[in-house]
Amino acid sequence: MFPGYVTIFKDEDNFIHLYFYPGLDEKNNYYYKDLDLSNCKVQYSEIINKDKSKEYIFENKNIIRITCKLIDNHGNLHLKELNI
């Protein structure tokens, strides 16, 4: 079992990165469903890694807070407010 998590950070060029790992439960199923950024109003690029983690790099350098609604594989909602 590997816990899922989401975090944000600012790189050396002041771009905001959102890193998401869905985690694995005791049956090796992904713990969190994929992030849905379809309503995001900020342009971003996306990097998908082999372990199903994703890194989103936002073009807006003025982001100071992101709120993520994470849905686990049991349908429970987990709100994560991330601040730079």
Backbone bond lengths (Angstrom), bond angles and torsions (degrees), N, CA, C in turn:
res aa  C-N    CA-C-N  psi(-1)  N-CA   C-N-CA  omega(-1)  CA-C   N-CA-C  phi
1 M - - - 1.451 - - 1.531 108.74 -
2 F 1.321 115.70 130.24 1.461 122.86 175.36 1.514 107.61 -125.12
3 P 1.321 118.30 123.69 1.469 119.83 -178.71 1.524 111.68 -68.39
4 G 1.312 115.75 145.52 1.454 121.41 174.96 1.518 110.03 -83.54
5 Y 1.314 116.01 155.87 1.458 119.09 177.79 1.517 110.79 -159.44
6 V 1.312 114.76 164.96 1.454 123.32 175.97 1.525 107.41 -139.63
7 T 1.329 116.28 140.04 1.458 120.77 179.89 1.530 109.29 -148.74
8 I 1.308 116.02 161.09 1.467 120.26 174.58 1.518 108.90 -126.81
9 F 1.322 114.77 153.26 1.455 120.51 175.50 1.518 109.18 -155.13
10 K 1.315 114.99 163.01 1.459 122.35 179.72 1.521 107.51 -109.77
11 D 1.337 116.76 131.33 1.463 119.74 179.57 1.526 111.38 -85.89
12 E 1.322 116.81 -178.48 1.472 121.20 -175.97 1.526 113.01 -66.34
13 D 1.348 117.39 -17.22 1.468 121.62 175.93 1.526 112.19 -98.53
14 N 1.335 116.97 10.19 1.469 125.41 178.82 1.526 114.47 69.78
15 F 1.335 118.03 18.29 1.460 120.26 172.40 1.523 108.44 -81.10
16 I 1.324 115.75 142.62 1.453 122.26 -179.59 1.529 109.11 -89.96
17 H 1.325 115.85 130.45 1.459 122.68 178.85 1.529 108.25 -114.55
18 L 1.314 115.96 135.37 1.464 122.45 171.97 1.519 105.93 -112.02
19 Y 1.330 116.77 119.34 1.459 121.51 -179.79 1.523 108.26 -110.00
20 F 1.336 115.84 129.04 1.458 121.74 -177.24 1.524 110.07 -129.58
21 Y 1.319 115.92 127.96 1.463 121.97 172.34 1.523 107.30 -122.15
22 P 1.345 118.42 124.13 1.467 120.20 -174.31 1.523 115.03 -73.39
23 G 1.311 118.68 -15.76 1.461 121.04 -179.79 1.509 112.61 76.19
24 L 1.319 116.10 167.05 1.462 123.37 176.83 1.513 108.97 -129.81
25 D 1.343 116.07 137.48 1.462 119.24 177.00 1.529 109.59 -89.72
26 E 1.317 116.68 -174.22 1.465 121.56 -176.76 1.537 113.60 -65.27
27 K 1.333 117.69 -16.04 1.475 122.21 177.93 1.530 111.58 -102.92
28 N 1.352 116.67 13.00 1.461 124.04 -178.89 1.523 113.51 63.14
29 N 1.330 116.56 27.50 1.464 121.77 170.83 1.518 107.59 -94.11
30 Y 1.331 116.09 150.98 1.461 119.00 177.81 1.516 109.11 -66.41
31 Y 1.334 115.84 133.14 1.456 120.85 -175.27 1.522 112.11 -75.24
32 Y 1.347 117.60 -43.52 1.461 121.45 178.98 1.518 110.37 -107.00
33 K 1.324 115.13 143.86 1.461 120.45 172.34 1.523 108.21 -70.26
34 D 1.323 115.64 161.83 1.457 121.52 -178.56 1.523 111.28 -62.92
35 L 1.327 116.85 149.86 1.461 120.93 176.26 1.520 109.97 -69.54
36 D 1.308 116.61 142.64 1.463 122.86 177.31 1.518 108.35 -111.09
37 L 1.323 116.28 104.98 1.459 120.73 179.62 1.527 111.03 -104.90
38 S 1.324 117.14 22.69 1.461 121.00 -176.87 1.533 112.62 -64.44
39 N 1.323 118.18 -24.64 1.470 121.05 178.50 1.530 112.56 -98.40
40 C 1.314 116.94 6.33 1.464 120.79 -179.18 1.529 109.51 -68.66
41 K 1.312 116.32 130.13 1.467 121.88 -177.63 1.523 112.67 -92.97
42 V 1.315 117.04 -2.40 1.462 122.41 -179.09 1.522 108.67 -104.26
43 Q 1.328 116.40 136.11 1.471 120.50 176.89 1.527 109.07 -67.76
44 Y 1.340 116.27 143.98 1.456 120.69 179.67 1.513 109.73 -152.40
45 S 1.312 115.46 159.81 1.459 121.25 169.83 1.523 107.15 -112.01
46 E 1.320 115.90 161.48 1.461 120.58 -173.06 1.526 109.61 -132.46
47 I 1.321 115.61 134.56 1.458 122.47 174.28 1.521 106.89 -117.06
48 I 1.334 117.03 125.95 1.467 121.85 178.61 1.526 107.78 -109.33
49 N 1.327 116.18 125.17 1.459 121.87 -178.55 1.530 111.20 -96.90
50 K 1.323 116.74 164.61 1.468 122.27 -178.34 1.523 113.26 -60.26
51 D 1.340 116.83 -29.86 1.470 120.48 -178.59 1.531 112.40 -85.40
52 K 1.337 116.41 11.77 1.477 124.67 -179.36 1.522 113.09 74.38
53 S 1.318 117.58 6.18 1.463 118.92 172.28 1.522 108.11 -74.17
54 K 1.329 115.32 156.50 1.458 120.81 -179.42 1.513 109.20 -134.88
55 E 1.315 114.31 145.95 1.452 120.68 174.99 1.521 107.52 -124.42
56 Y 1.319 115.45 123.83 1.462 122.24 178.51 1.523 106.99 -106.30
57 I 1.325 116.58 130.29 1.459 121.78 179.86 1.524 107.09 -115.40
58 F 1.328 116.09 115.88 1.458 121.92 -174.46 1.522 111.16 -90.71
59 E 1.335 115.89 141.99 1.463 121.58 179.22 1.522 112.45 -76.09
60 N 1.318 117.72 -26.61 1.465 122.12 178.85 1.532 109.00 -79.41
61 K 1.323 116.48 115.37 1.465 121.31 -178.54 1.523 112.70 -85.18
62 N 1.329 118.24 -0.69 1.468 122.08 -176.33 1.522 113.57 -97.79
63 I 1.297 118.21 7.64 1.467 121.22 178.70 1.527 109.00 -66.62
64 I 1.327 116.27 131.47 1.468 120.02 177.57 1.533 112.35 -119.15
65 R 1.338 116.27 -14.53 1.468 120.33 -177.62 1.525 109.49 -152.46
66 I 1.320 115.14 140.49 1.463 121.72 173.85 1.520 107.43 -133.44
67 T 1.319 116.61 132.31 1.457 121.34 174.62 1.527 108.31 -108.38
68 C 1.322 116.21 125.94 1.464 121.96 -179.69 1.522 109.27 -112.24
69 K 1.313 114.98 135.09 1.460 121.43 173.19 1.521 106.58 -103.12
70 L 1.320 116.18 105.75 1.454 121.47 -179.06 1.523 108.83 -98.02
71 I 1.325 116.14 131.36 1.464 122.28 177.94 1.526 107.23 -109.43
72 D 1.335 116.20 121.41 1.463 118.00 179.34 1.529 110.40 -82.59
73 N 1.334 116.34 175.69 1.465 120.33 -176.06 1.526 113.55 -74.09
74 H 1.338 117.60 3.41 1.468 122.66 172.78 1.529 111.26 -106.32
75 G 1.340 116.65 1.76 1.460 121.43 179.09 1.519 114.49 87.81
76 N 1.336 117.89 5.73 1.466 121.35 179.75 1.524 110.56 -81.62
77 L 1.334 116.24 141.50 1.459 123.01 179.84 1.532 109.44 -93.57
78 H 1.333 115.69 132.82 1.459 122.55 175.11 1.522 107.68 -124.69
79 L 1.321 117.54 116.85 1.459 121.96 178.40 1.528 109.42 -91.14
80 K 1.330 115.48 129.92 1.456 121.11 177.57 1.519 107.62 -124.75
81 E 1.320 116.99 117.86 1.457 121.35 175.39 1.522 108.05 -101.18
82 L 1.318 115.57 119.43 1.463 121.95 -175.55 1.515 109.56 -112.15
83 N 1.308 116.75 130.48 1.468 122.96 -179.11 1.517 110.25 -118.42
84 I 1.316 115.51 143.21 1.472 120.38 174.72 1.513 107.75 -82.98
